[in-house]
Amino acid sequence: MESSVLIKFGQRIRTLRKARKLTQKQLAVITGFHYNYIGMVERGERDLRLTNIELFASAFDMSLSELFNI
Amino acid sequence: MESSVLIKFGQRIRTLRKARKLTQKQLAVITGFHYNYIGMVERGERDLRLTNIELFASAFDMSLSELFNI
């Protein structure tokens, strides 16, 4: 499951979350995901579907292109 | 299953494929997907996982950020 792109994406989510001073639980509330899922995403353990990736982009008020501008 | 982001992504894939004068079958060979899957993606019928999105980016020699620069 773990691959380079998943690791990079997870690190990106963690960086953006911390820059906004949000806990995983707070980001979970914003996105509607369970906070365990947030943790798995940040560790690169989930191969997210596009509609879920979009929910993270929306939570950070970014376009998908900006979200992937790693 | 169909949502705005999937429709937009599918149109993007179709546009990029046609700009390169590739058939769905040719893009299938490049990506390793079945050509039926390419058609479903282009119609916004598949909610792709990130690792599969990356295969399309690689096929078009683009970063993920460029691929989503719709």
Backbone of each chain as nested JSON, in Angstrom:
{
  "chains": [
    {"id": "A", "residues": [
      {"number": 1, "name": "MET", "atoms": {"N": [0.824, -1.204, 0.0], "CA": [0.0, 0.0, 0.0], "C": [0.86, 1.256, 0.0]}},
      {"number": 2, "name": "GLU", "atoms": {"N": [1.897, 1.269, 0.864], "CA": [2.701, 2.481, 0.964], "C": [3.515, 2.695, -0.309]}},
      {"number": 3, "name": "SER", "atoms": {"N": [3.409, 3.863, -0.867], "CA": [4.209, 4.2, -2.039], "C": [4.651, 5.639, -1.874]}},
      {"number": 4, "name": "SER", "atoms": {"N": [5.605, 6.016, -2.702], "CA": [6.186, 7.35, -2.601], "C": [5.133, 8.452, -2.655]}},
      {"number": 5, "name": "VAL", "atoms": {"N": [4.196, 8.324, -3.572], "CA": [3.204, 9.395, -3.721], "C": [2.29, 9.482, -2.495]}},
      {"number": 6, "name": "LEU", "atoms": {"N": [2.022, 8.343, -1.874], "CA": [1.161, 8.357, -0.684], "C": [1.891, 8.968, 0.508]}},
      {"number": 7, "name": "ILE", "atoms": {"N": [3.172, 8.637, 0.62], "CA": [3.991, 9.222, 1.688], "C": [4.078, 10.735, 1.514]}},
      {"number": 8, "name": "LYS", "atoms": {"N": [4.356, 11.171, 0.289], "CA": [4.472, 12.616, 0.028], "C": [3.147, 13.331, 0.288]}},
      {"number": 9, "name": "PHE", "atoms": {"N": [2.059, 12.715, -0.155], "CA": [0.75, 13.335, 0.053], "C": [0.451, 13.444, 1.547]}},
      {"number": 10, "name": "GLY", "atoms": {"N": [0.757, 12.388, 2.275], "CA": [0.521, 12.418, 3.722], "C": [1.329, 13.498, 4.418]}},
      {"number": 11, "name": "GLN", "atoms": {"N": [2.574, 13.634, 4.005], "CA": [3.419, 14.677, 4.6], "C": [2.855, 16.06, 4.274]}},
      {"number": 12, "name": "ARG", "atoms": {"N": [2.327, 16.194, 3.073], "CA": [1.737, 17.466, 2.666], "C": [0.524, 17.797, 3.556]}},
      {"number": 13, "name": "ILE", "atoms": {"N": [-0.323, 16.801, 3.775], "CA": [-1.514, 17.016, 4.618], "C": [-1.086, 17.394, 6.035]}},
      {"number": 14, "name": "ARG", "atoms": {"N": [-0.094, 16.674, 6.566], "CA": [0.371, 16.972, 7.932], "C": [0.934, 18.395, 8.013]}},
      {"number": 15, "name": "THR", "atoms": {"N": [1.731, 18.774, 7.009], "CA": [2.316, 20.123, 6.993], "C": [1.227, 21.192, 6.953]}},
      {"number": 16, "name": "LEU", "atoms": {"N": [0.248, 20.994, 6.099], "CA": [-0.833, 21.98, 5.971], "C": [-1.661, 22.051, 7.254]}},
      {"number": 17, "name": "ARG", "atoms": {"N": [-1.924, 20.887, 7.854], "CA": [-2.707, 20.848, 9.099], "C": [-1.974, 21.595, 10.205]}},
      {"number": 18, "name": "LYS", "atoms": {"N": [-0.67, 21.315, 10.338], "CA": [0.09, 21.949, 11.418], "C": [0.242, 23.451, 11.18]}},
      {"number": 19, "name": "ALA", "atoms": {"N": [0.384, 23.843, 9.908], "CA": [0.503, 25.277, 9.598], "C": [-0.753, 26.024, 10.036]}},
      {"number": 20, "name": "ARG", "atoms": {"N": [-1.87, 25.307, 10.061], "CA": [-3.133, 25.912, 10.497], "C": [-3.412, 25.649, 11.978]}},
      {"number": 21, "name": "LYS", "atoms": {"N": [-2.436, 25.065, 12.639], "CA": [-2.53, 24.775, 14.071], "C": [-3.773, 23.951, 14.409]}},
      {"number": 22, "name": "LEU", "atoms": {"N": [-4.034, 22.967, 13.556], "CA": [-5.162, 22.065, 13.783], "C": [-4.664, 20.727, 14.305]}},
      {"number": 23, "name": "THR", "atoms": {"N": [-5.425, 20.121, 15.213], "CA": [-5.156, 18.744, 15.611], "C": [-5.783, 17.816, 14.57]}},
      {"number": 24, "name": "GLN", "atoms": {"N": [-5.379, 16.533, 14.63], "CA": [-6.014, 15.562, 13.724], "C": [-7.518, 15.507, 13.991]}},
      {"number": 25, "name": "LYS", "atoms": {"N": [-7.91, 15.628, 15.233], "CA": [-9.345, 15.571, 15.552], "C": [-10.086, 16.774, 14.983]}},
      {"number": 26, "name": "GLN", "atoms": {"N": [-9.448, 17.932, 15.021], "CA": [-10.095, 19.119, 14.448], "C": [-10.216, 19.003, 12.936]}},
      {"number": 27, "name": "LEU", "atoms": {"N": [-9.156, 18.489, 12.3], "CA": [-9.227, 18.313, 10.845], "C": [-10.268, 17.25, 10.482]}},
      {"number": 28, "name": "ALA", "atoms": {"N": [-10.413, 16.278, 11.367], "CA": [-11.436, 15.242, 11.159], "C": [-12.832, 15.867, 11.143]}},
      {"number": 29, "name": "VAL", "atoms": {"N": [-13.069, 16.793, 12.057], "CA": [-14.384, 17.442, 12.108], "C": [-14.623, 18.244, 10.828]}},
      {"number": 30, "name": "ILE", "atoms": {"N": [-13.592, 18.961, 10.375], "CA": [-13.728, 19.813, 9.186], "C": [-13.991, 18.972, 7.933]}},
      {"number": 31, "name": "THR", "atoms": {"N": [-13.255, 17.882, 7.81], "CA": [-13.372, 17.063, 6.597], "C": [-14.521, 16.069, 6.659]}},
      {"number": 32, "name": "GLY", "atoms": {"N": [-14.912, 15.7, 7.868], "CA": [-15.943, 14.679, 8.016], "C": [-15.371, 13.274, 8.103]}},
      {"number": 33, "name": "PHE", "atoms": {"N": [-14.04, 13.162, 8.086], "CA": [-13.41, 11.843, 8.232], "C": [-13.227, 11.515, 9.708]}},
      {"number": 34, "name": "HIS", "atoms": {"N": [-13.019, 10.23, 10.007], "CA": [-12.644, 9.832, 11.358], "C": [-11.188, 10.245, 11.594]}},
      {"number": 35, "name": "TYR", "atoms": {"N": [-10.865, 10.613, 12.827], "CA": [-9.492, 11.08, 13.055], "C": [-8.466, 9.972, 12.886]}},
      {"number": 36, "name": "ASN", "atoms": {"N": [-8.874, 8.734, 13.047], "CA": [-7.941, 7.636, 12.756], "C": [-7.561, 7.621, 11.271]}},
      {"number": 37, "name": "TYR", "atoms": {"N": [-8.532, 7.978, 10.441], "CA": [-8.291, 8.027, 8.998], "C": [-7.302, 9.142, 8.671]}},
      {"number": 38, "name": "ILE", "atoms": {"N": [-7.444, 10.28, 9.343], "CA": [-6.504, 11.388, 9.136], "C": [-5.074, 10.912, 9.44]}},
      {"number": 39, "name": "GLY", "atoms": {"N": [-4.914, 10.206, 10.532], "CA": [-3.595, 9.704, 10.913], "C": [-3.035, 8.742, 9.869]}},
      {"number": 40, "name": "MET", "atoms": {"N": [-3.897, 7.865, 9.367], "CA": [-3.444, 6.9, 8.353], "C": [-3.037, 7.621, 7.067]}},
      {"number": 41, "name": "VAL", "atoms": {"N": [-3.816, 8.624, 6.684], "CA": [-3.478, 9.402, 5.482], "C": [-2.12, 10.077, 5.674]}},
      {"number": 42, "name": "GLU", "atoms": {"N": [-1.922, 10.688, 6.842], "CA": [-0.663, 11.422, 7.082], "C": [0.547, 10.49, 7.09]}},
      {"number": 43, "name": "ARG", "atoms": {"N": [0.337, 9.231, 7.432], "CA": [1.437, 8.259, 7.428], "C": [1.602, 7.58, 6.061]}},
      {"number": 44, "name": "GLY", "atoms": {"N": [0.793, 7.964, 5.086], "CA": [0.895, 7.376, 3.753], "C": [0.326, 5.979, 3.682]}},
      {"number": 45, "name": "GLU", "atoms": {"N": [-0.59, 5.671, 4.592], "CA": [-1.149, 4.316, 4.656], "C": [-2.461, 4.168, 3.904]}},
      {"number": 46, "name": "ARG", "atoms": {"N": [-2.963, 5.263, 3.321], "CA": [-4.218, 5.179, 2.575], "C": [-4.031, 5.676, 1.144]}},
      {"number": 47, "name": "ASP", "atoms": {"N": [-4.559, 4.89, 0.219], "CA": [-4.521, 5.275, -1.192], "C": [-5.866, 5.947, -1.483]}},
      {"number": 48, "name": "LEU", "atoms": {"N": [-5.914, 7.245, -1.244], "CA": [-7.186, 7.98, -1.264], "C": [-7.819, 8.048, -2.646]}},
      {"number": 49, "name": "ARG", "atoms": {"N": [-9.147, 8.065, -2.649], "CA": [-9.885, 8.298, -3.886], "C": [-9.987, 9.805, -4.135]}},
      {"number": 50, "name": "LEU", "atoms": {"N": [-10.169, 10.143, -5.408], "CA": [-10.159, 11.552, -5.809], "C": [-11.192, 12.39, -5.047]}},
      {"number": 51, "name": "THR", "atoms": {"N": [-12.386, 11.85, -4.845], "CA": [-13.406, 12.652, -4.134], "C": [-12.984, 12.926, -2.691]}},
      {"number": 52, "name": "ASN", "atoms": {"N": [-12.223, 12.018, -2.081], "CA": [-11.732, 12.276, -0.723], "C": [-10.556, 13.251, -0.723]}},
      {"number": 53, "name": "ILE", "atoms": {"N": [-9.72, 13.158, -1.749], "CA": [-8.632, 14.135, -1.887], "C": [-9.218, 15.54, -1.987]}},
      {"number": 54, "name": "GLU", "atoms": {"N": [-10.328, 15.641, -2.726], "CA": [-10.969, 16.949, -2.891], "C": [-11.475, 17.497, -1.543]}},
      {"number": 55, "name": "LEU", "atoms": {"N": [-11.915, 16.604, -0.657], "CA": [-12.385, 17.063, 0.657], "C": [-11.236, 17.687, 1.452]}},
      {"number": 56, "name": "PHE", "atoms": {"N": [-10.027, 17.133, 1.311], "CA": [-8.869, 17.744, 1.973], "C": [-8.564, 19.107, 1.343]}},
      {"number": 57, "name": "ALA", "atoms": {"N": [-8.624, 19.184, 0.011], "CA": [-8.369, 20.465, -0.657], "C": [-9.366, 21.52, -0.166]}},
      {"number": 58, "name": "SER", "atoms": {"N": [-10.629, 21.126, -0.079], "CA": [-11.663, 22.057, 0.398], "C": [-11.398, 22.486, 1.833]}},
      {"number": 59, "name": "ALA", "atoms": {"N": [-10.978, 21.525, 2.67], "CA": [-10.712, 21.842, 4.079], "C": [-9.597, 22.883, 4.21]}},
      {"number": 60, "name": "PHE", "atoms": {"N": [-8.644, 22.83, 3.293], "CA": [-7.529, 23.776, 3.33], "C": [-7.772, 24.969, 2.397]}},
      {"number": 61, "name": "ASP", "atoms": {"N": [-8.962, 25.028, 1.819], "CA": [-9.343, 26.132, 0.926], "C": [-8.33, 26.284, -0.217]}},
      {"number": 62, "name": "MET", "atoms": {"N": [-8.018, 25.153, -0.824], "CA": [-7.042, 25.131, -1.918], "C": [-7.634, 24.407, -3.117]}},
      {"number": 63, "name": "SER", "atoms": {"N": [-7.09, 24.71, -4.288], "CA": [-7.416, 23.904, -5.465], "C": [-6.636, 22.589, -5.376]}},
      {"number": 64, "name": "LEU", "atoms": {"N": [-7.048, 21.615, -6.171], "CA": [-6.301, 20.354, -6.203], "C": [-4.88, 20.601, -6.701]}},
      {"number": 65, "name": "SER", "atoms": {"N": [-4.738, 21.498, -7.652], "CA": [-3.399, 21.805, -8.176], "C": [-2.511, 22.377, -7.072]}},
      {"number": 66, "name": "GLU", "atoms": {"N": [-3.065, 23.252, -6.246], "CA": [-2.296, 23.816, -5.13], "C": [-1.971, 22.741, -4.103]}},
      {"number": 67, "name": "LEU", "atoms": {"N": [-2.942, 21.873, -3.848], "CA": [-2.72, 20.814, -2.854], "C": [-1.562, 19.909, -3.278]}},
      {"number": 68, "name": "PHE", "atoms": {"N": [-1.442, 19.666, -4.582], "CA": [-0.395, 18.77, -5.082], "C": [0.885, 19.513, -5.443]}},
      {"number": 69, "name": "ASN", "atoms": {"N": [0.911, 20.79, -5.17], "CA": [2.108, 21.576, -5.466], "C": [3.121, 21.344, -4.344]}},
      {"number": 70, "name": "ILE", "atoms": {"N": [3.657, 20.11, -4.327], "CA": [4.496, 19.668, -3.205], "C": [5.952, 20.008, -3.44]}}
    ]},
    {"id": "B", "residues": [
      {"number": 1, "name": "MET", "atoms": {"N": [-21.883, 7.949, -7.81], "CA": [-20.46, 7.953, -8.119], "C": [-20.06, 9.224, -8.86]}},
      {"number": 2, "name": "GLU", "atoms": {"N": [-20.866, 9.645, -9.854], "CA": [-20.456, 10.8, -10.646], "C": [-20.512, 12.074, -9.814]}},
      {"number": 3, "name": "SER", "atoms": {"N": [-19.435, 12.811, -9.796], "CA": [-19.41, 14.093, -9.109], "C": [-18.642, 15.062, -9.971]}},
      {"number": 4, "name": "SER", "atoms": {"N": [-18.758, 16.315, -9.642], "CA": [-18.147, 17.365, -10.441], "C": [-16.645, 17.133, -10.646]}},
      {"number": 5, "name": "VAL", "atoms": {"N": [-15.955, 16.774, -9.571], "CA": [-14.5, 16.61, -9.688], "C": [-14.145, 15.427, -10.589]}},
      {"number": 6, "name": "LEU", "atoms": {"N": [-14.97, 14.397, -10.58], "CA": [-14.69, 13.233, -11.435], "C": [-14.944, 13.566, -12.905]}},
      {"number": 7, "name": "ILE", "atoms": {"N": [-16.005, 14.32, -13.141], "CA": [-16.318, 14.749, -14.511], "C": [-15.184, 15.631, -15.043]}},
      {"number": 8, "name": "LYS", "atoms": {"N": [-14.749, 16.587, -14.222], "CA": [-13.684, 17.501, -14.648], "C": [-12.379, 16.75, -14.898]}},
      {"number": 9, "name": "PHE", "atoms": {"N": [-12.082, 15.806, -13.997], "CA": [-10.846, 15.036, -14.164], "C": [-10.912, 14.209, -15.445]}},
      {"number": 10, "name": "GLY", "atoms": {"N": [-12.067, 13.589, -15.699], "CA": [-12.234, 12.787, -16.904], "C": [-12.062, 13.616, -18.167]}},
      {"number": 11, "name": "GLN", "atoms": {"N": [-12.631, 14.831, -18.141], "CA": [-12.493, 15.709, -19.312], "C": [-11.03, 16.096, -19.513]}},
      {"number": 12, "name": "ARG", "atoms": {"N": [-10.338, 16.294, -18.41], "CA": [-8.922, 16.643, -18.478], "C": [-8.106, 15.513, -19.123]}},
      {"number": 13, "name": "ILE", "atoms": {"N": [-8.393, 14.28, -18.682], "CA": [-7.688, 13.124, -19.247], "C": [-7.974, 13.008, -20.744]}},
      {"number": 14, "name": "ARG", "atoms": {"N": [-9.239, 13.193, -21.108], "CA": [-9.611, 13.088, -22.533], "C": [-8.898, 14.16, -23.352]}},
      {"number": 15, "name": "THR", "atoms": {"N": [-8.887, 15.38, -22.824], "CA": [-8.229, 16.49, -23.531], "C": [-6.746, 16.208, -23.726]}},
      {"number": 16, "name": "LEU", "atoms": {"N": [-6.098, 15.75, -22.664], "CA": [-4.656, 15.465, -22.747], "C": [-4.381, 14.309, -23.714]}},
      {"number": 17, "name": "ARG", "atoms": {"N": [-5.232, 13.284, -23.663], "CA": [-5.048, 12.133, -24.555], "C": [-5.185, 12.567, -26.015]}},
      {"number": 18, "name": "LYS", "atoms": {"N": [-6.228, 13.349, -26.302], "CA": [-6.458, 13.768, -27.693], "C": [-5.376, 14.714, -28.183]}},
      {"number": 19, "name": "ALA", "atoms": {"N": [-4.876, 15.571, -27.274], "CA": [-3.803, 16.497, -27.652], "C": [-2.562, 15.72, -28.092]}},
      {"number": 20, "name": "ARG", "atoms": {"N": [-2.416, 14.532, -27.536], "CA": [-1.276, 13.672, -27.903], "C": [-1.631, 12.693, -29.02]}},
      {"number": 21, "name": "LYS", "atoms": {"N": [-2.846, 12.849, -29.565], "CA": [-3.326, 12.007, -30.667], "C": [-3.255, 10.52, -30.314]}},
      {"number": 22, "name": "LEU", "atoms": {"N": [-3.619, 10.218, -29.083], "CA": [-3.656, 8.826, -28.63], "C": [-5.101, 8.325, -28.616]}},
      {"number": 23, "name": "THR", "atoms": {"N": [-5.283, 7.047, -28.974], "CA": [-6.58, 6.412, -28.78], "C": [-6.668, 5.93, -27.33]}},
      {"number": 24, "name": "GLN", "atoms": {"N": [-7.884, 5.59, -26.901], "CA": [-8.032, 5.033, -25.547], "C": [-7.206, 3.752, -25.415]}},
      {"number": 25, "name": "LYS", "atoms": {"N": [-7.159, 2.971, -26.476], "CA": [-6.381, 1.717, -26.417], "C": [-4.894, 2.002, -26.27]}},
      {"number": 26, "name": "GLN", "atoms": {"N": [-4.415, 3.026, -26.962], "CA": [-2.991, 3.376, -26.847], "C": [-2.676, 3.889, -25.438]}},
      {"number": 27, "name": "LEU", "atoms": {"N": [-3.557, 4.718, -24.884], "CA": [-3.326, 5.215, -23.527], "C": [-3.405, 4.063, -22.52]}},
      {"number": 28, "name": "ALA", "atoms": {"N": [-4.254, 3.084, -22.833], "CA": [-4.351, 1.904, -21.966], "C": [-3.013, 1.168, -21.913]}},
      {"number": 29, "name": "VAL", "atoms": {"N": [-2.381, 1.04, -23.063], "CA": [-1.088, 0.338, -23.107], "C": [-0.046, 1.109, -22.29]}},
      {"number": 30, "name": "ILE", "atoms": {"N": [-0.042, 2.443, -22.435], "CA": [0.945, 3.272, -21.744], "C": [0.753, 3.212, -20.227]}},
      {"number": 31, "name": "THR", "atoms": {"N": [-0.502, 3.274, -19.794], "CA": [-0.785, 3.325, -18.35], "C": [-0.839, 1.942, -17.716]}},
      {"number": 32, "name": "GLY", "atoms": {"N": [-1.126, 0.948, -18.534], "CA": [-1.299, -0.394, -17.987], "C": [-2.73, -0.702, -17.574]}},
      {"number": 33, "name": "PHE", "atoms": {"N": [-3.641, 0.262, -17.801], "CA": [-5.059, 0.029, -17.496], "C": [-5.741, -0.628, -18.691]}},
      {"number": 34, "name": "HIS", "atoms": {"N": [-6.888, -1.237, -18.423], "CA": [-7.724, -1.748, -19.512], "C": [-8.361, -0.553, -20.212]}},
      {"number": 35, "name": "TYR", "atoms": {"N": [-8.563, -0.649, -21.531], "CA": [-9.109, 0.524, -22.241], "C": [-10.542, 0.826, -21.815]}},
      {"number": 36, "name": "ASN", "atoms": {"N": [-11.254, -0.172, -21.331], "CA": [-12.597, 0.123, -20.808], "C": [-12.518, 1.053, -19.59]}},
      {"number": 37, "name": "TYR", "atoms": {"N": [-11.475, 0.852, -18.804], "CA": [-11.267, 1.691, -17.618], "C": [-10.966, 3.129, -18.05]}},
      {"number": 38, "name": "ILE", "atoms": {"N": [-10.16, 3.295, -19.091], "CA": [-9.859, 4.637, -19.612], "C": [-11.17, 5.348, -19.992]}},
      {"number": 39, "name": "GLY", "atoms": {"N": [-12.037, 4.636, -20.664], "CA": [-13.328, 5.216, -21.06], "C": [-14.162, 5.628, -19.862]}},
      {"number": 40, "name": "MET", "atoms": {"N": [-14.194, 4.771, -18.85], "CA": [-14.965, 5.088, -17.638], "C": [-14.383, 6.309, -16.934]}},
      {"number": 41, "name": "VAL", "atoms": {"N": [-13.058, 6.376, -16.86], "CA": [-12.406, 7.543, -16.237], "C": [-12.775, 8.812, -17.003]}},
      {"number": 42, "name": "GLU", "atoms": {"N": [-12.702, 8.742, -18.312], "CA": [-12.974, 9.94, -19.126], "C": [-14.421, 10.398, -18.993]}},
      {"number": 43, "name": "ARG", "atoms": {"N": [-15.325, 9.476, -18.698], "CA": [-16.733, 9.841, -18.518], "C": [-17.053, 10.221, -17.068]}},
      {"number": 44, "name": "GLY", "atoms": {"N": [-16.048, 10.222, -16.21], "CA": [-16.273, 10.611, -14.811], "C": [-16.953, 9.529, -14.008]}},
      {"number": 45, "name": "GLU", "atoms": {"N": [-16.814, 8.29, -14.468], "CA": [-17.508, 7.183, -13.807], "C": [-16.643, 6.45, -12.79]}},
      {"number": 46, "name": "ARG", "atoms": {"N": [-15.373, 6.864, -12.642], "CA": [-14.501, 6.198, -11.683], "C": [-13.921, 7.205, -10.7]}},
      {"number": 47, "name": "ASP", "atoms": {"N": [-13.981, 6.83, -9.441], "CA": [-13.404, 7.655, -8.376], "C": [-12.0, 7.095, -8.112]}},
      {"number": 48, "name": "LEU", "atoms": {"N": [-11.033, 7.6, -8.871], "CA": [-9.693, 6.995, -8.903], "C": [-8.936, 7.156, -7.601]}},
      {"number": 49, "name": "ARG", "atoms": {"N": [-8.114, 6.172, -7.309], "CA": [-7.196, 6.271, -6.175], "C": [-5.944, 7.04, -6.609]}},
      {"number": 50, "name": "LEU", "atoms": {"N": [-5.291, 7.624, -5.598], "CA": [-4.144, 8.493, -5.862], "C": [-3.048, 7.791, -6.664]}},
      {"number": 51, "name": "THR", "atoms": {"N": [-2.75, 6.542, -6.341], "CA": [-1.684, 5.847, -7.079], "C": [-2.054, 5.663, -8.559]}},
      {"number": 52, "name": "ASN", "atoms": {"N": [-3.361, 5.537, -8.85], "CA": [-3.772, 5.428, -10.259], "C": [-3.756, 6.793, -10.94]}},
      {"number": 53, "name": "ILE", "atoms": {"N": [-4.109, 7.837, -10.181], "CA": [-4.022, 9.197, -10.734], "C": [-2.573, 9.472, -11.141]}},
      {"number": 54, "name": "GLU", "atoms": {"N": [-1.647, 9.012, -10.301], "CA": [-0.234, 9.248, -10.594], "C": [0.201, 8.538, -11.887]}},
      {"number": 55, "name": "LEU", "atoms": {"N": [-0.402, 7.379, -12.165], "CA": [-0.059, 6.673, -13.408], "C": [-0.465, 7.491, -14.63]}},
      {"number": 56, "name": "PHE", "atoms": {"N": [-1.598, 8.196, -14.527], "CA": [-1.996, 9.079, -15.633], "C": [-1.018, 10.247, -15.75]}},
      {"number": 57, "name": "ALA", "atoms": {"N": [-0.636, 10.826, -14.608], "CA": [0.322, 11.94, -14.641], "C": [1.624, 11.488, -15.31]}},
      {"number": 58, "name": "SER", "atoms": {"N": [2.099, 10.294, -14.939], "CA": [3.329, 9.762, -15.535], "C": [3.164, 9.55, -17.033]}},
      {"number": 59, "name": "ALA", "atoms": {"N": [2.0, 9.032, -17.433], "CA": [1.761, 8.768, -18.854], "C": [1.839, 10.059, -19.665]}},
      {"number": 60, "name": "PHE", "atoms": {"N": [1.401, 11.153, -19.047], "CA": [1.422, 12.44, -19.753], "C": [2.676, 13.249, -19.414]}},
      {"number": 61, "name": "ASP", "atoms": {"N": [3.585, 12.632, -18.674], "CA": [4.848, 13.279, -18.298], "C": [4.601, 14.615, -17.59]}},
      {"number": 62, "name": "MET", "atoms": {"N": [3.676, 14.577, -16.63], "CA": [3.303, 15.778, -15.879], "C": [3.398, 15.505, -14.386]}},
      {"number": 63, "name": "SER", "atoms": {"N": [3.546, 16.583, -13.625], "CA": [3.4, 16.452, -12.173], "C": [1.907, 16.358, -11.858]}},
      {"number": 64, "name": "LEU", "atoms": {"N": [1.592, 15.907, -10.65], "CA": [0.188, 15.876, -10.232], "C": [-0.394, 17.283, -10.228]}},
      {"number": 65, "name": "SER", "atoms": {"N": [0.417, 18.245, -9.814], "CA": [-0.065, 19.63, -9.788], "C": [-0.433, 20.104, -11.195]}},
      {"number": 66, "name": "GLU", "atoms": {"N": [0.395, 19.757, -12.166], "CA": [0.084, 20.128, -13.552], "C": [-1.159, 19.39, -14.054]}},
      {"number": 67, "name": "LEU", "atoms": {"N": [-1.258, 18.127, -13.696], "CA": [-2.411, 17.336, -14.145], "C": [-3.713, 17.949, -13.636]}},
      {"number": 68, "name": "PHE", "atoms": {"N": [-3.688, 18.493, -12.422], "CA": [-4.906, 19.063, -11.821], "C": [-5.05, 20.55, -12.117]}},
      {"number": 69, "name": "ASN", "atoms": {"N": [-4.165, 21.071, -12.922], "CA": [-4.262, 22.49, -13.277], "C": [-5.317, 22.631, -14.372]}},
      {"number": 70, "name": "ILE", "atoms": {"N": [-6.561, 22.417, -13.97], "CA": [-7.669, 22.315, -14.927], "C": [-8.292, 23.696, -15.194]}}
    ]}
  ]
}
